[in-house]
Amino acid sequence: MSIANGTHMKPMIMSFILLLLLFPLSQDVYATPSIIEFQAEIVTDTEDYEICYDAFQEQYSCQEADNDKKKQSTERFIFHLGIYPGASKEDVQLRLANALGIDVSEVKHWNVAITFDGGETIEVKEKGKRSL
């Protein structure tokens, strides 16, 4: 079998290209849900934390003065929480406490509302100290 003239290569290349074109059609593709709105008020004996984020109205709440830094640091904080639709209230509390560097048992008040781009929401409203 000689491939010097390229006649046998054309059908093989065409088959390969067709396979590449059809391959994505057979795959289930799921987009990662994104948080589009996040509001949290967390109160401990020593600190009050308030975090606000709205992806569409470009409202961000963070400690830094520069608006670009506010946006970047708040988005980074929200992204690194790793909260997804269907997460339990306990998981949300634990992830927030870990991200803020506090112990869950130190929190006196939780008021958290999270909205995802698919419309799913998670709410955590609790008072009083407790451990998870």
MIBA-876361 format. One line per field, with one value per atom (N, C-alpha, C): residue number from 0; residue in one letter; atom name; x, y, z. Coordinates in steps of 0.05 Angstrom, whole numbers, plus 5000, padded with zeros to 4 digits. Each point is the difference from the previous one (the first is absolute). Example, Ala and Ser with C-alpha at 12.3 -4.5 7.8 and 13.67 -1.06 7.14 Angstrom:
2
nr c(0 | 0 | 0 | 1 | 1 | 1)
rest c(a | a | a | s | s | s)
atom c(N | CA | C | N | CA | C)
u c(5264 | 4982 | 5018 | 4993 | 5016 | 4985)
v c(4886 | 5024 | 5024 | 5021 | 5024 | 5022)
w c(5156 | 5000 | 5000 | 4986 | 5001 | 5014)
***
This chain:
132
nr c(0 | 0 | 0 | 1 | 1 | 1 | 2 | 2 | 2 | 3 | 3 | 3 | 4 | 4 | 4 | 5 | 5 | 5 | 6 | 6 | 6 | 7 | 7 | 7 | 8 | 8 | 8 | 9 | 9 | 9 | 10 | 10 | 10 | 11 | 11 | 11 | 12 | 12 | 12 | 13 | 13 | 13 | 14 | 14 | 14 | 15 | 15 | 15 | 16 | 16 | 16 | 17 | 17 | 17 | 18 | 18 | 18 | 19 | 19 | 19 | 20 | 20 | 20 | 21 | 21 | 21 | 22 | 22 | 22 | 23 | 23 | 23 | 24 | 24 | 24 | 25 | 25 | 25 | 26 | 26 | 26 | 27 | 27 | 27 | 28 | 28 | 28 | 29 | 29 | 29 | 30 | 30 | 30 | 31 | 31 | 31 | 32 | 32 | 32 | 33 | 33 | 33 | 34 | 34 | 34 | 35 | 35 | 35 | 36 | 36 | 36 | 37 | 37 | 37 | 38 | 38 | 38 | 39 | 39 | 39 | 40 | 40 | 40 | 41 | 41 | 41 | 42 | 42 | 42 | 43 | 43 | 43 | 44 | 44 | 44 | 45 | 45 | 45 | 46 | 46 | 46 | 47 | 47 | 47 | 48 | 48 | 48 | 49 | 49 | 49 | 50 | 50 | 50 | 51 | 51 | 51 | 52 | 52 | 52 | 53 | 53 | 53 | 54 | 54 | 54 | 55 | 55 | 55 | 56 | 56 | 56 | 57 | 57 | 57 | 58 | 58 | 58 | 59 | 59 | 59 | 60 | 60 | 60 | 61 | 61 | 61 | 62 | 62 | 62 | 63 | 63 | 63 | 64 | 64 | 64 | 65 | 65 | 65 | 66 | 66 | 66 | 67 | 67 | 67 | 68 | 68 | 68 | 69 | 69 | 69 | 70 | 70 | 70 | 71 | 71 | 71 | 72 | 72 | 72 | 73 | 73 | 73 | 74 | 74 | 74 | 75 | 75 | 75 | 76 | 76 | 76 | 77 | 77 | 77 | 78 | 78 | 78 | 79 | 79 | 79 | 80 | 80 | 80 | 81 | 81 | 81 | 82 | 82 | 82 | 83 | 83 | 83 | 84 | 84 | 84 | 85 | 85 | 85 | 86 | 86 | 86 | 87 | 87 | 87 | 88 | 88 | 88 | 89 | 89 | 89 | 90 | 90 | 90 | 91 | 91 | 91 | 92 | 92 | 92 | 93 | 93 | 93 | 94 | 94 | 94 | 95 | 95 | 95 | 96 | 96 | 96 | 97 | 97 | 97 | 98 | 98 | 98 | 99 | 99 | 99 | 100 | 100 | 100 | 101 | 101 | 101 | 102 | 102 | 102 | 103 | 103 | 103 | 104 | 104 | 104 | 105 | 105 | 105 | 106 | 106 | 106 | 107 | 107 | 107 | 108 | 108 | 108 | 109 | 109 | 109 | 110 | 110 | 110 | 111 | 111 | 111 | 112 | 112 | 112 | 113 | 113 | 113 | 114 | 114 | 114 | 115 | 115 | 115 | 116 | 116 | 116 | 117 | 117 | 117 | 118 | 118 | 118 | 119 | 119 | 119 | 120 | 120 | 120 | 121 | 121 | 121 | 122 | 122 | 122 | 123 | 123 | 123 | 124 | 124 | 124 | 125 | 125 | 125 | 126 | 126 | 126 | 127 | 127 | 127 | 128 | 128 | 128 | 129 | 129 | 129 | 130 | 130 | 130 | 131 | 131 | 131)
rest c(m | m | m | s | s | s | i | i | i | a | a | a | n | n | n | g | g | g | t | t | t | h | h | h | m | m | m | k | k | k | p | p | p | m | m | m | i | i | i | m | m | m | s | s | s | f | f | f | i | i | i | l | l | l | l | l | l | l | l | l | l | l | l | l | l | l | f | f | f | p | p | p | l | l | l | s | s | s | q | q | q | d | d | d | v | v | v | y | y | y | a | a | a | t | t | t | p | p | p | s | s | s | i | i | i | i | i | i | e | e | e | f | f | f | q | q | q | a | a | a | e | e | e | i | i | i | v | v | v | t | t | t | d | d | d | t | t | t | e | e | e | d | d | d | y | y | y | e | e | e | i | i | i | c | c | c | y | y | y | d | d | d | a | a | a | f | f | f | q | q | q | e | e | e | q | q | q | y | y | y | s | s | s | c | c | c | q | q | q | e | e | e | a | a | a | d | d | d | n | n | n | d | d | d | k | k | k | k | k | k | k | k | k | q | q | q | s | s | s | t | t | t | e | e | e | r | r | r | f | f | f | i | i | i | f | f | f | h | h | h | l | l | l | g | g | g | i | i | i | y | y | y | p | p | p | g | g | g | a | a | a | s | s | s | k | k | k | e | e | e | d | d | d | v | v | v | q | q | q | l | l | l | r | r | r | l | l | l | a | a | a | n | n | n | a | a | a | l | l | l | g | g | g | i | i | i | d | d | d | v | v | v | s | s | s | e | e | e | v | v | v | k | k | k | h | h | h | w | w | w | n | n | n | v | v | v | a | a | a | i | i | i | t | t | t | f | f | f | d | d | d | g | g | g | g | g | g | e | e | e | t | t | t | i | i | i | e | e | e | v | v | v | k | k | k | e | e | e | k | k | k | g | g | g | k | k | k | r | r | r | s | s | s | l | l | l)
atom c(N | CA | C | N | CA | C | N | CA | C | N | CA | C | N | CA | C | N | CA | C | N | CA | C | N | CA | C | N | CA | C | N | CA | C | N | CA | C | N | CA | C | N | CA | C | N | CA | C | N | CA | C | N | CA | C | N | CA | C | N | CA | C | N | CA | C | N | CA | C | N | CA | C | N | CA | C | N | CA | C | N | CA | C | N | CA | C | N | CA | C | N | CA | C | N | CA | C | N | CA | C | N | CA | C | N | CA | C | N | CA | C | N | CA | C | N | CA | C | N | CA | C | N | CA | C | N | CA | C | N | CA | C | N | CA | C | N | CA | C | N | CA | C | N | CA | C | N | CA | C | N | CA | C | N | CA | C | N | CA | C | N | CA | C | N | CA | C | N | CA | C | N | CA | C | N | CA | C | N | CA | C | N | CA | C | N | CA | C | N | CA | C | N | CA | C | N | CA | C | N | CA | C | N | CA | C | N | CA | C | N | CA | C | N | CA | C | N | CA | C | N | CA | C | N | CA | C | N | CA | C | N | CA | C | N | CA | C | N | CA | C | N | CA | C | N | CA | C | N | CA | C | N | CA | C | N | CA | C | N | CA | C | N | CA | C | N | CA | C | N | CA | C | N | CA | C | N | CA | C | N | CA | C | N | CA | C | N | CA | C | N | CA | C | N | CA | C | N | CA | C | N | CA | C | N | CA | C | N | CA | C | N | CA | C | N | CA | C | N | CA | C | N | CA | C | N | CA | C | N | CA | C | N | CA | C | N | CA | C | N | CA | C | N | CA | C | N | CA | C | N | CA | C | N | CA | C | N | CA | C | N | CA | C | N | CA | C | N | CA | C | N | CA | C | N | CA | C | N | CA | C | N | CA | C | N | CA | C | N | CA | C | N | CA | C | N | CA | C | N | CA | C | N | CA | C | N | CA | C | N | CA | C | N | CA | C | N | CA | C | N | CA | C | N | CA | C | N | CA | C | N | CA | C | N | CA | C | N | CA | C | N | CA | C | N | CA | C | N | CA | C | N | CA | C | N | CA | C | N | CA | C)
u c(5017 | 4983 | 5018 | 4998 | 5017 | 4984 | 5011 | 4987 | 5015 | 5018 | 5016 | 4983 | 4980 | 4984 | 4977 | 4995 | 4980 | 4971 | 4995 | 4973 | 4987 | 5015 | 4989 | 4997 | 5014 | 4999 | 4974 | 4990 | 4977 | 4976 | 4992 | 4977 | 5004 | 5025 | 5006 | 4998 | 5010 | 4999 | 4971 | 4985 | 4971 | 4985 | 5006 | 4986 | 5008 | 5025 | 5009 | 4986 | 4999 | 4987 | 4970 | 4987 | 4972 | 4996 | 5018 | 4999 | 5003 | 5018 | 5004 | 4976 | 4987 | 4976 | 4976 | 4997 | 4978 | 5004 | 5025 | 5006 | 4986 | 5001 | 4987 | 4970 | 4988 | 4971 | 4991 | 5019 | 4993 | 5006 | 5011 | 5008 | 4979 | 4995 | 4983 | 5017 | 4992 | 5016 | 4983 | 5012 | 4986 | 5017 | 4987 | 5014 | 5001 | 5021 | 5002 | 4982 | 4983 | 4982 | 5017 | 4991 | 5014 | 4982 | 5012 | 4986 | 4997 | 4975 | 4995 | 4993 | 4991 | 4995 | 5006 | 5014 | 5009 | 4999 | 4986 | 4998 | 5004 | 5019 | 5005 | 5005 | 4987 | 5005 | 5005 | 5025 | 5008 | 5011 | 4988 | 5007 | 5012 | 5024 | 5012 | 5002 | 5012 | 5003 | 5019 | 5019 | 5020 | 4999 | 4987 | 4999 | 4973 | 4994 | 4977 | 5010 | 4991 | 5009 | 4975 | 5004 | 4980 | 5012 | 4989 | 5011 | 4976 | 5003 | 4979 | 5012 | 4985 | 5010 | 4976 | 4999 | 4979 | 5014 | 5000 | 5014 | 4989 | 4974 | 4987 | 5001 | 4997 | 5000 | 5028 | 5019 | 5028 | 5002 | 4987 | 5003 | 5017 | 5020 | 5019 | 5005 | 5004 | 5007 | 5024 | 5021 | 5025 | 5015 | 5022 | 5014 | 5016 | 5009 | 5018 | 4986 | 5015 | 4989 | 4996 | 5018 | 4999 | 4977 | 4983 | 4977 | 5009 | 5021 | 5009 | 5009 | 5014 | 5009 | 4976 | 4980 | 4976 | 4987 | 4997 | 4988 | 5016 | 5026 | 5017 | 5001 | 5004 | 5002 | 4974 | 4977 | 4974 | 4994 | 5005 | 4995 | 5018 | 5025 | 5019 | 4990 | 4991 | 4990 | 4976 | 4981 | 4976 | 5007 | 5018 | 5008 | 5013 | 5018 | 5015 | 4983 | 4976 | 4983 | 4992 | 4996 | 4993 | 4972 | 4981 | 4973 | 4984 | 4986 | 4984 | 4971 | 4981 | 4972 | 4996 | 4983 | 4994 | 5018 | 5019 | 5017 | 4983 | 5007 | 4985 | 5007 | 4983 | 5005 | 5026 | 5004 | 5024 | 5025 | 4999 | 5022 | 5006 | 4980 | 5003 | 5013 | 4990 | 5011 | 5029 | 5006 | 5028 | 5019 | 4991 | 5017 | 5005 | 4979 | 5003 | 5018 | 4995 | 5017 | 5029 | 5006 | 5027 | 5013 | 4984 | 5011 | 5006 | 4984 | 5004 | 5020 | 5007 | 5019 | 4988 | 4975 | 4987 | 4989 | 4994 | 4989 | 4969 | 4987 | 4971 | 4987 | 5011 | 4988 | 5001 | 5017 | 5002 | 4978 | 4986 | 4980 | 4974 | 4991 | 4974 | 4977 | 5005 | 4979 | 5009 | 4984 | 5004 | 4977 | 5006 | 4979 | 5013 | 4996 | 5013 | 4979 | 5003 | 4982 | 5018 | 4997 | 5016 | 4982 | 5004 | 4984 | 5019 | 4994 | 5016 | 4988 | 5016 | 4990 | 4977 | 4996 | 4977 | 4975 | 5001 | 4977 | 4999 | 5016 | 5001 | 5009 | 4989 | 5008 | 5007 | 5017 | 5006 | 4997 | 4985 | 4998 | 5007 | 5015 | 5008 | 4994 | 4980 | 4993 | 4998 | 5020 | 5000 | 5012 | 4990 | 5011 | 5010 | 5019 | 5011 | 5024 | 5017 | 5024 | 4994 | 5015 | 4999 | 5024 | 5006 | 5023 | 4989 | 5014 | 4992 | 5015)
v c(4977 | 5023 | 5025 | 5015 | 5023 | 5025 | 5017 | 5026 | 5023 | 4994 | 5021 | 5020 | 4991 | 5018 | 5013 | 4991 | 5013 | 4992 | 4981 | 4992 | 4985 | 4986 | 4985 | 5018 | 5022 | 5018 | 5017 | 5007 | 5018 | 4988 | 4975 | 4989 | 4998 | 4994 | 4997 | 5028 | 5020 | 5027 | 5010 | 4995 | 5008 | 4985 | 4975 | 4985 | 5011 | 5007 | 5012 | 5027 | 5017 | 5026 | 4996 | 4982 | 4994 | 4991 | 4983 | 4990 | 5023 | 5018 | 5023 | 5018 | 5003 | 5017 | 4988 | 4973 | 4987 | 4993 | 4999 | 4992 | 5018 | 5027 | 5017 | 4996 | 4991 | 4996 | 4977 | 4981 | 4977 | 5003 | 5023 | 5004 | 5017 | 4993 | 5016 | 5022 | 5025 | 5022 | 5015 | 5003 | 5015 | 5024 | 5023 | 5024 | 5000 | 5010 | 5003 | 5023 | 4995 | 5021 | 5023 | 5024 | 5024 | 5014 | 5011 | 5017 | 5028 | 5009 | 5026 | 5021 | 4990 | 5019 | 4986 | 5015 | 4989 | 5021 | 4994 | 5019 | 4984 | 5009 | 4986 | 5020 | 4996 | 5015 | 4979 | 5001 | 4980 | 5016 | 4994 | 5014 | 4981 | 5008 | 4985 | 5018 | 4990 | 5017 | 5024 | 4996 | 5021 | 5014 | 4988 | 5012 | 4997 | 5019 | 4999 | 4999 | 4981 | 4997 | 5005 | 5016 | 5005 | 4998 | 4982 | 4995 | 5002 | 5017 | 5004 | 4998 | 4986 | 4997 | 4997 | 5016 | 4998 | 5002 | 4978 | 4998 | 5019 | 5005 | 5016 | 5030 | 5008 | 5028 | 5010 | 4982 | 5006 | 5014 | 4988 | 5010 | 4980 | 5011 | 4983 | 5013 | 4984 | 5011 | 4985 | 5016 | 4990 | 5022 | 4993 | 5020 | 5020 | 4993 | 5017 | 5024 | 5021 | 5025 | 5001 | 4988 | 5000 | 4982 | 5011 | 4985 | 4974 | 5001 | 4976 | 4979 | 5009 | 4981 | 4988 | 5017 | 4990 | 4977 | 5005 | 4981 | 4974 | 5003 | 4976 | 4984 | 5014 | 4985 | 4987 | 5014 | 4988 | 4976 | 5003 | 4978 | 4976 | 5006 | 4978 | 4986 | 5015 | 4989 | 4982 | 5010 | 4985 | 4974 | 5003 | 4977 | 4978 | 5008 | 4981 | 4987 | 5010 | 4987 | 4972 | 4997 | 4974 | 4991 | 5019 | 4993 | 4995 | 4978 | 4993 | 4996 | 5002 | 4995 | 4973 | 5000 | 4976 | 4996 | 5018 | 4998 | 5003 | 4985 | 5002 | 5026 | 5008 | 5024 | 4997 | 4976 | 4994 | 5003 | 4991 | 5002 | 5029 | 5016 | 5029 | 5013 | 4994 | 5012 | 4993 | 4974 | 4991 | 5013 | 5002 | 5012 | 5030 | 5014 | 5028 | 5004 | 4985 | 5002 | 4995 | 4979 | 4994 | 5022 | 5011 | 5021 | 5026 | 5005 | 5024 | 4995 | 4975 | 4994 | 5000 | 4993 | 5000 | 4972 | 4994 | 4975 | 5002 | 4980 | 5000 | 5005 | 4989 | 5003 | 5028 | 5018 | 5028 | 5017 | 4990 | 5016 | 5002 | 5025 | 5004 | 5003 | 5008 | 5006 | 4995 | 4985 | 4995 | 5011 | 5015 | 5010 | 4999 | 4978 | 4995 | 4995 | 5013 | 4995 | 4998 | 4977 | 4995 | 4994 | 5013 | 4994 | 4991 | 4978 | 4990 | 5008 | 4998 | 5009 | 4983 | 4976 | 4983 | 5006 | 5019 | 5008 | 4986 | 4981 | 4986 | 5020 | 4996 | 5017 | 4983 | 5011 | 4988 | 5023 | 4995 | 5020 | 4987 | 5015 | 4991 | 5023 | 4996 | 5021 | 4986 | 5004 | 4988 | 5019 | 4997 | 5016 | 4980 | 5009 | 4984 | 4984 | 4995 | 4985 | 4970 | 4987 | 4970 | 4991 | 4975 | 4989 | 4980 | 4997 | 4981 | 4974)
w c(5000 | 5000 | 5000 | 4980 | 4996 | 5007 | 5017 | 5006 | 4988 | 4982 | 4988 | 4984 | 4987 | 4984 | 5016 | 5024 | 5018 | 4995 | 4982 | 4994 | 5023 | 5015 | 5023 | 5024 | 5001 | 5023 | 5000 | 4977 | 4999 | 5014 | 4994 | 5015 | 5030 | 5008 | 5028 | 5014 | 4987 | 5011 | 5001 | 4980 | 4999 | 5023 | 5004 | 5021 | 5027 | 5004 | 5025 | 5006 | 4979 | 5003 | 5007 | 4987 | 5005 | 5029 | 5009 | 5027 | 5020 | 4995 | 5017 | 5001 | 4977 | 4999 | 5015 | 4999 | 5012 | 5030 | 5008 | 5028 | 5021 | 4997 | 5020 | 5002 | 4978 | 5000 | 5017 | 5005 | 5016 | 5030 | 5007 | 5028 | 5014 | 5025 | 5017 | 5012 | 4995 | 5009 | 5021 | 5024 | 5021 | 5008 | 5001 | 5009 | 5030 | 5011 | 5028 | 5009 | 5020 | 5009 | 5012 | 4995 | 5010 | 5020 | 5020 | 5019 | 4988 | 4998 | 4988 | 5021 | 5023 | 5022 | 5027 | 5017 | 5025 | 5021 | 5022 | 5022 | 5026 | 5016 | 5025 | 5022 | 5022 | 5025 | 5021 | 5011 | 5020 | 5024 | 5023 | 5025 | 5020 | 5010 | 5022 | 5024 | 5022 | 5024 | 4994 | 4982 | 4996 | 4973 | 4980 | 4973 | 4987 | 4983 | 4982 | 4972 | 4984 | 4972 | 4983 | 4979 | 4981 | 4972 | 4984 | 4973 | 4981 | 4980 | 4980 | 4972 | 4982 | 4973 | 4982 | 4979 | 4979 | 4973 | 4986 | 4974 | 4979 | 5001 | 4979 | 5006 | 5025 | 5007 | 5007 | 4999 | 5006 | 5027 | 5020 | 5028 | 5015 | 5013 | 5015 | 5027 | 5020 | 5026 | 5010 | 5005 | 5009 | 5015 | 5013 | 5017 | 4984 | 4976 | 4985 | 4988 | 4995 | 4991 | 4969 | 4986 | 4970 | 4990 | 4982 | 4990 | 4986 | 4983 | 4986 | 5020 | 5021 | 5021 | 5015 | 5005 | 5013 | 4983 | 4975 | 4982 | 4999 | 4996 | 4997 | 5026 | 5023 | 5025 | 5008 | 4995 | 5007 | 4982 | 4973 | 4982 | 5007 | 5007 | 5007 | 5025 | 5020 | 5025 | 4994 | 4985 | 4993 | 4985 | 4980 | 4984 | 5017 | 5018 | 5016 | 5022 | 5005 | 5020 | 4990 | 4974 | 4988 | 5008 | 5002 | 5007 | 4974 | 4999 | 4976 | 5008 | 4981 | 5006 | 5014 | 5019 | 5015 | 5024 | 5005 | 5024 | 5025 | 5020 | 5026 | 5014 | 5018 | 5016 | 5016 | 5011 | 5016 | 4983 | 4975 | 4982 | 4993 | 4996 | 4994 | 5024 | 5024 | 5025 | 5003 | 4997 | 5003 | 4980 | 4975 | 4979 | 5005 | 5008 | 5007 | 5024 | 5021 | 5024 | 4994 | 4984 | 4993 | 4983 | 4981 | 4983 | 5016 | 5021 | 5016 | 5023 | 5004 | 5021 | 5028 | 5002 | 5026 | 5005 | 5025 | 5008 | 4999 | 4989 | 4997 | 5027 | 5022 | 5026 | 5011 | 4988 | 5008 | 4988 | 4980 | 4986 | 5016 | 5004 | 5015 | 4981 | 4975 | 4981 | 4972 | 4985 | 4972 | 4984 | 4979 | 4981 | 4973 | 4985 | 4975 | 4978 | 4977 | 4977 | 4976 | 4986 | 4976 | 4977 | 4977 | 4976 | 4978 | 4986 | 4978 | 4973 | 4979 | 4974 | 4989 | 5011 | 4991 | 5016 | 5019 | 5016 | 5027 | 5005 | 5026 | 5021 | 5025 | 5022 | 5024 | 5017 | 5026 | 5021 | 5021 | 5022 | 5026 | 5016 | 5027 | 5018 | 5018 | 5020 | 5026 | 5017 | 5026 | 5021 | 5024 | 5023 | 5021 | 5015 | 5022 | 4992 | 5020 | 4995 | 4999 | 4983 | 4998 | 4985 | 5003 | 4985 | 4980 | 4978 | 4980 | 5003)
***
